Amino acid sequence: MSKRWITDYAQIIVGATLVALAYNLFLLPTKLAAGGISGVSTILFEVYALSPALTQFLINLPIFVIGWIALGSDFSWKTLVGTFWVPFMIYLTAEFPYTVSNPFLGAIYGGIILGIGLGTVYKGGGSTGGTAAIAQVVKKFTGLSSGYSQLIVDGFVVISSIIVFNLELTLFALMCIYITSKTIDIVQLRTSASKLMMIITEEEEKIHNLISNQIDRGLTKVRTIGGYSNQDKTMILCVAEQQEAVKLKRQLQDEEPTAFVVFISASEVLGRGFSLDKYYGQKF
């Protein structure tokens, strides 16, 4: 049993638990059919008083077969865990004493928690079944992000809920799934405050020393030719945390004001000094 296997299934269980809590604490009490099988179960609960946990489990079974065929056995085993765990946790937390009755708060906080839960499940390579599995199929064959795939699939369910609920609740539900879709992408990309700095200069060594001495970061040099001056220059690429980037910006303004500098937000940075320790793999 590998560490990656344990991590993946732990993420699926934690994420599925958050999905269930978002449903019982925010979505069901505020009557927000925020897409997916959970939205369908909310509608059926309102009309026929059917158990949401049982409804979701029964509807998920045939959809699970679709996931197995389209996405492979590894995804489907992980989906099976999510498919079972979400309705199970919905059943266990059905009598949770703390719920939200305001649909505005339900849309915002329910959307955020639901997005964190689904994003965590997706990072583990799984799904919570239902339209989440369908969204992953859409992602595979269209190239759309997980968040936008979820938005498209859930949109159909939410719009149909206007038949049972009023327009106001439907609009809140649409707001909820939009928040959910953006949160999913943020969780999967692990958006960070790191900055990619692109510095074009003729004072290569001076800026090299500034980066090494002031913020202790690595850098990459690319030989370039100025399009206007047609002169040889150097483009220095450096990734640093936001505070380090601010510090270097001040140093550049003071000591090398003619350098052309571009700061770009980095959504995720892998490698030494970020996902790994700064001195990972080095021998002293």
Buried (B, 14 or more C-beta within 10 A) or exposed (E): EEEEEEEBBEBBBBBBBBBBBBBBBBBBBBBBBBBBBBBBBBBBBBEEEBBBBBBBBBBBEEBBEEBBEBBEEEBBEBBBBBBBBBBBBBBEBBEEEEEBEEBEEBBBBBBBBBBBBBBBBBBBBBBBBBBBBBBBBBBBEEEBBBBBBBBBBBBEBBBBBBEBBEEEBBBBBBBBBBBBBBBBBBBBEEEBEBBBBBBBBBBBEEBBEBBEEBBEBBBEEEEEEEEEEEEEBBBBEBBBBEEBBEBBBEBBEEBBEEBEBEBEEBEEBEEEBBEEEEEEEEEE
